[in-house]
Amino acid sequence: MIRRKREAISVRNRWLAGPQAALARALDSPAARAALFPRADKMIELLQLDSARTYLDVSLGGGAFAELLAARAGSPARPVALDLSASSDAVDLVAWPEQLPFRDQSFDAVTVLHVIRALDDDAVHGFAEELSRILAPGGAGLFVEFAPVRSARLNDLHRRVVSGGCAQVDLRGWGRLAALLTECGFDAIDLVELGPFALPPIPRVSVLVRRRP
């Protein structure tokens, strides 16, 4: 785990500090994030964010969009923004997803938006176990990620398009994601629809995980 963790963080830091830093900042801006996730009202509904008392956003790029989402929901919770590495955008803390520094049942709502493509299967499963641990009774977490298509050539192109700041890119569909999230302690794992997406025009898979009240 230590080697892949260091590699992921190193590549992310180079992306944020290298010659393409201006592009990285633009892609992480609230306006760009809003274009990536145009169905904000549906996300709020799925997470019941309007009534969530605590909200965690795990991202690659800071919590600016989570702030917008919470404000739109009228949520009483200020999002806690967690990133894998230091970001040009404001984050509250940096941590590895398999080792979340929070108490059990700490959060009512969690968003994981375009993160897990940068993680291998073991890290995704470990992250899911941690997410299950920190979700409060009645809480929900929403995963959104780029998904594969039938064409191997298109998948190769899509990986290149979304590879910025990632040591690896793994495009997973519903079946693989459901398998990785199973037996992690969730009471429900559901495929949800958040399309269409504006930019980039690559299919997404969206999964809602929940704990019973």
SVG drawing of the C-alpha trace seen along z (x, -y; Angstrom):
<svg xmlns="http://www.w3.org/2000/svg" viewBox="-35 -29 42 38">
<polyline fill="none" stroke="black" stroke-width="0.4" points="0.0,0.0 2.8,-2.4 4.4,-2.3 1.1,-2.9 0.1,-5.6 3.4,-7.4 3.1,-7.1 -0.5,-8.4 0.3,-11.4 3.6,-12.2 1.8,-12.2 -1.0,-14.4 1.5,-16.9 3.4,-17.1 0.1,-17.8 -0.7,-20.7 2.8,-22.2 4.0,-21.5 3.7,-23.5 0.0,-22.4 -0.9,-23.9 -3.1,-26.6 -5.1,-23.9 -5.3,-21.9 -6.7,-24.9 -9.2,-25.6 -10.5,-22.1 -10.8,-22.2 -12.7,-25.5 -16.3,-25.8 -17.5,-26.6 -15.8,-23.6 -17.1,-21.3 -20.6,-22.7 -20.3,-21.7 -19.1,-18.2 -22.1,-17.7 -25.1,-19.5 -27.7,-17.5 -27.0,-19.2 -30.6,-19.0 -30.8,-15.3 -27.5,-14.8 -29.0,-16.9 -32.2,-14.7 -30.3,-11.4 -28.1,-12.5 -30.9,-14.3 -28.3,-17.0 -30.9,-19.7 -31.2,-18.0 -27.6,-16.5 -25.9,-17.8 -22.4,-16.6 -21.1,-16.4 -17.7,-15.1 -16.5,-15.6 -13.6,-13.4 -12.2,-14.8 -9.3,-15.4 -9.3,-19.2 -10.7,-20.6 -14.1,-21.2 -15.3,-24.3 -18.1,-22.3 -19.2,-20.7 -19.5,-24.3 -21.8,-25.2 -23.8,-22.0 -24.4,-22.5 -25.3,-26.2 -27.8,-25.2 -29.3,-22.6 -29.6,-25.1 -27.7,-22.5 -26.9,-23.3 -23.6,-21.4 -20.4,-23.1 -18.6,-20.5 -15.4,-19.0 -13.1,-18.8 -10.6,-16.0 -8.1,-15.5 -5.3,-12.9 -2.7,-15.7 -2.3,-19.4 -4.4,-21.3 -4.5,-24.7 -8.1,-24.9 -9.0,-25.1 -9.1,-21.7 -9.6,-21.0 -7.2,-18.0 -5.1,-15.6 -5.6,-11.9 -5.4,-8.5 -8.9,-7.1 -8.1,-3.7 -7.2,-5.6 -9.9,-8.2 -9.1,-10.2 -12.7,-10.4 -14.7,-8.8 -17.2,-6.1 -20.6,-7.3 -19.3,-10.9 -21.1,-11.9 -24.6,-12.0 -23.6,-12.6 -20.4,-11.9 -19.6,-12.7 -16.8,-11.0 -16.7,-12.7 -14.2,-11.5 -11.8,-10.0 -11.8,-6.2 -10.5,-6.0 -7.2,-6.9 -7.3,-4.0 -6.6,-0.3 -9.2,2.2 -7.7,2.9 -7.7,-0.8 -11.3,-1.2 -12.5,1.7 -10.5,0.3 -12.0,-3.1 -15.5,-1.6 -14.9,0.1 -13.8,-3.3 -16.8,-5.0 -19.2,-2.5 -17.5,-3.0 -17.9,-6.8 -21.4,-6.9 -24.0,-7.8 -27.2,-5.8 -29.5,-6.9 -26.4,-8.4 -25.7,-8.1 -22.6,-8.3 -22.6,-9.1 -19.8,-7.8 -19.6,-9.3 -16.9,-8.1 -16.1,-7.8 -17.3,-4.5 -16.1,-2.2 -17.7,-1.7 -17.7,1.3 -15.0,-0.1 -11.4,0.6 -10.2,-2.2 -12.6,-4.7 -11.7,-3.5 -8.0,-4.2 -8.9,-7.7 -11.1,-8.4 -8.4,-7.2 -6.0,-9.7 -8.5,-12.5 -9.2,-12.0 -5.6,-11.0 -4.5,-14.4 -3.0,-14.0 -3.5,-10.3 -0.8,-7.6 -3.3,-5.2 -6.8,-5.3 -9.2,-2.5 -12.6,-2.9 -15.1,-0.7 -18.7,0.1 -21.6,0.9 -20.7,4.6 -17.1,4.1 -18.1,1.2 -20.9,3.2 -18.5,6.1 -15.9,3.8 -18.5,2.2 -20.2,5.4 -19.4,6.8 -18.2,3.4 -21.0,2.9 -23.5,0.9 -27.2,1.7 -28.0,0.7 -25.9,0.2 -27.9,-1.3 -27.1,-2.3 -28.5,-5.8 -28.9,-8.0 -27.4,-11.5 -27.0,-12.0 -26.7,-13.6 -23.3,-15.1 -22.0,-18.2 -18.3,-17.9 -16.4,-15.8 -18.9,-13.7 -17.8,-10.4 -20.3,-8.0 -20.4,-8.1 -21.5,-5.5 -23.2,-6.8 -23.7,-4.6 -25.5,-5.5 -24.6,-3.6 -26.6,-3.9 -26.8,-2.9 -30.1,-2.1 -31.5,-4.7"/>
</svg>
